[in-house]
Amino acid sequence: MDGDPVSFVHRWHLDADREIAGFIAAQFAYGRIEVFMGFLEKLFALMDEGPERFVRRGAWEGLKGLYYRFQKEDDLVHLFEVLHRIVGDHGSLGAMFRSFYEGDTRRAVWRIRDAYLAGDDRLTFFFPRPSSTGAQKRWSMFLRWMVRKDEIDIGIWDFIDPADLTIPLDTHIYKVGRCLGWTGRKTPSYRAAREITEALKRYCPSDPLKYDFFLCHGVGIGAGCTGKRSDRCREKCAVHEI
């Protein structure tokens, strides 16, 4: 888990803290790993009292001057203000998501945006508008952490079936999916994510995302998958015969 954003979730023991830590870690998990992990270290250093208390307290002075790539100080403050409202309204992120979830995680995210950011053009990066192509990669990763239960994922949300999750479609999973023939899509998209998820259901219908961490780290990153089969695959890839 070292070097993966899910490691931040495991720093706390209370579910309310782990939910907020997971949401924040997932939403900023883009770009170069060492860069966003460094930013997250700085951000979580402000939360010695615990992420949930930090959000409830609503004092954002520590965010002054903090930024990551496209998200400047004002964006961070606005994001935490929304989280403050959510926790005030529902008690926790889990209770909030449960209230908007009707069997489709993607539509639940859209409903959350309508409820908290209707008419507001800010934070679309974190709370995306409805789209037929958007794969919601970072939300899918957050949901995997919250719903699945093993030594990596904490599985504290029992109101979503692991079989209903969609794989977080980062560039590594997309290349692996292309290489193994699980998707033929020319660009990463929601349909590509669903096709790869459905392919993984052939191996584990009840929990297709159990393979996500291994495929991303062991094959995508570790074996340097390029998305195309070659002689190099026999030497480097543990799943080249699939």
Buried (B, 14 or more C-beta within 10 A) or exposed (E): EEEBBBBBBBBBEEBBBBBBBBBBBBBBBBEEEEEBBEBBEEBBEBBEEBBBBBBBEEEBEBBEEBEBEEBEEEBBBBBBBBBBBBBEEBEBBBBBBBBBBEEEBBEBBBBBBBBBBEEEEEBEBBBBEEEEEBBBBBBBBBBBBBBBBEEBBBBBBEEBEBBBBBBBBBBBBBBBBBBBEBBEBEEBBBBBBBBBBBBBBEEEEEBBBBBBBBBBBBBBBBBEBBBEBEEBBEEEBEBBEE
